[in-house]
Amino acid sequence: ALAGMLNSAEQAQNASNSAVGQMLDGSGDVHDAMIALQRAELTLQLTVQVRNKLVQAYQDIMRMPV
């Protein structure tokens, strides 16, 4: 599941780079580029938060007495 989220974040980043490139060429819209940038940022934030929760859960499990 985490690998899927990482792939999704990478695809969103690539889409935002493409949208910004099109905006700079004049073939794309500023709004589309901003939406793609925000989508990439939110996807990355979600991925980081899920990773943080997984690390926290692992640390909590490791601290449990046996």
Secondary structure per residue as TSV (DSSP state, phi and psi in degrees):
chain	resnum	aa	ss	phi	psi
A	1	A	-	360.0	-39.9
A	2	L	H	-66.8	-37.6
A	3	A	H	-63.0	-38.6
A	4	G	H	-63.8	-39.4
A	5	M	H	-66.6	-39.1
A	6	L	H	-64.4	-40.8
A	7	N	H	-63.8	-39.8
A	8	S	H	-64.2	-41.8
A	9	A	H	-64.1	-40.0
A	10	E	H	-66.2	-41.2
A	11	Q	H	-64.6	-39.4
A	12	A	H	-65.2	-38.7
A	13	Q	H	-65.2	-43.4
A	14	N	H	-63.6	-39.4
A	15	A	H	-65.2	-38.7
A	16	S	H	-68.7	-39.2
A	17	N	H	-61.8	-41.6
A	18	S	H	-64.1	-43.0
A	19	A	H	-65.5	-40.0
A	20	V	H	-66.9	-40.3
A	21	G	H	-60.5	-42.1
A	22	Q	H	-66.3	-36.9
A	23	M	H	-63.7	-42.5
A	24	L	H	-68.4	-31.3
A	25	D	H	-73.1	-21.4
A	26	G	T	94.8	-2.1
A	27	S	S	-91.7	-9.0
A	28	G	S	-116.1	170.2
A	29	D	-	-101.3	145.2
A	30	V	H	-62.4	-39.3
A	31	H	H	-64.1	-42.1
A	32	D	H	-63.1	-39.5
A	33	A	H	-65.5	-42.2
A	34	M	H	-66.9	-40.0
A	35	I	H	-64.3	-42.6
A	36	A	H	-64.4	-39.7
A	37	L	H	-64.5	-42.9
A	38	Q	H	-66.0	-40.1
A	39	R	H	-62.4	-42.8
A	40	A	H	-64.3	-41.2
A	41	E	H	-65.0	-44.4
A	42	L	H	-66.0	-39.1
A	43	T	H	-63.6	-41.7
A	44	L	H	-65.5	-42.7
A	45	Q	H	-61.5	-42.3
A	46	L	H	-62.2	-44.2
A	47	T	H	-62.1	-42.4
A	48	V	H	-65.2	-40.7
A	49	Q	H	-66.9	-39.2
A	50	V	H	-64.7	-43.3
A	51	R	H	-60.6	-43.3
A	52	N	H	-61.0	-41.0
A	53	K	H	-65.9	-39.6
A	54	L	H	-64.9	-42.4
A	55	V	H	-64.3	-42.8
A	56	Q	H	-62.2	-42.8
A	57	A	H	-63.5	-41.6
A	58	Y	H	-62.3	-44.2
A	59	Q	H	-64.9	-38.7
A	60	D	H	-63.7	-41.3
A	61	I	H	-65.6	-40.9
A	62	M	H	-67.4	-26.1
A	63	R	H	-83.6	-9.7
A	64	M	S	-68.9	136.9
A	65	P	-	-72.1	147.7
A	66	V	-	-95.8	360.0
